[in-house]
Amino acid sequence: MADAGDKTERKAVLETVEPVGKRVLIRKDEDKKITKVGLHLPDKMEIPTITGRVVAVSTEIERDDNYPIKQYDRVLFNPKHAIPVDFEGDNRLFVIPIEDVVAVFRREKA
């Protein structure tokens, strides 16, 4: 019989995804099922979205003042070179080269 000192504790491990190089990790916004004028689209049709929130920024991007992108920014991106990350069930995470981020949405404070 093993004593209490031999027990190995199981700790929950939190797995993260950290982009490397000149890349960011983006959670793509959900595809829309309703148009701006209120038309409901059939389940098979969706309006493709290429917007999302920055989840993580590589260290190389963080250190470079030429890229005004931070975690939680909402961005418009070109999905052509997006690499899907099979990390969550809904699979909306993508690693995007910084060159494919074409705009950052900003709100002016009044």
WOHUHU-V929395 format. One record per run of one state. SS is the DSSP state (H for helix, E for strand, C for the rest). FROM is the first residue (numbers start at 1). LEN is the number of residues. If there is no record, write none. Layout:
ss=SS from=FROM len=LEN
ss=SS from=FROM len=LEN
//
This chain:
ss=C from=1 len=3
ss=H from=4 len=3
ss=C from=7 len=16
ss=E from=23 len=6
ss=C from=29 len=3
ss=E from=32 len=1
ss=C from=33 len=1
ss=E from=34 len=1
ss=C from=35 len=5
ss=E from=40 len=1
ss=C from=41 len=6
ss=E from=47 len=1
ss=C from=48 len=3
ss=E from=51 len=7
ss=C from=58 len=1
ss=H from=59 len=5
ss=C from=64 len=10
ss=E from=74 len=4
ss=C from=78 len=1
ss=H from=79 len=3
ss=C from=82 len=1
ss=E from=83 len=2
ss=C from=85 len=8
ss=E from=93 len=5
ss=H from=98 len=3
ss=E from=101 len=5
ss=C from=106 len=5
//
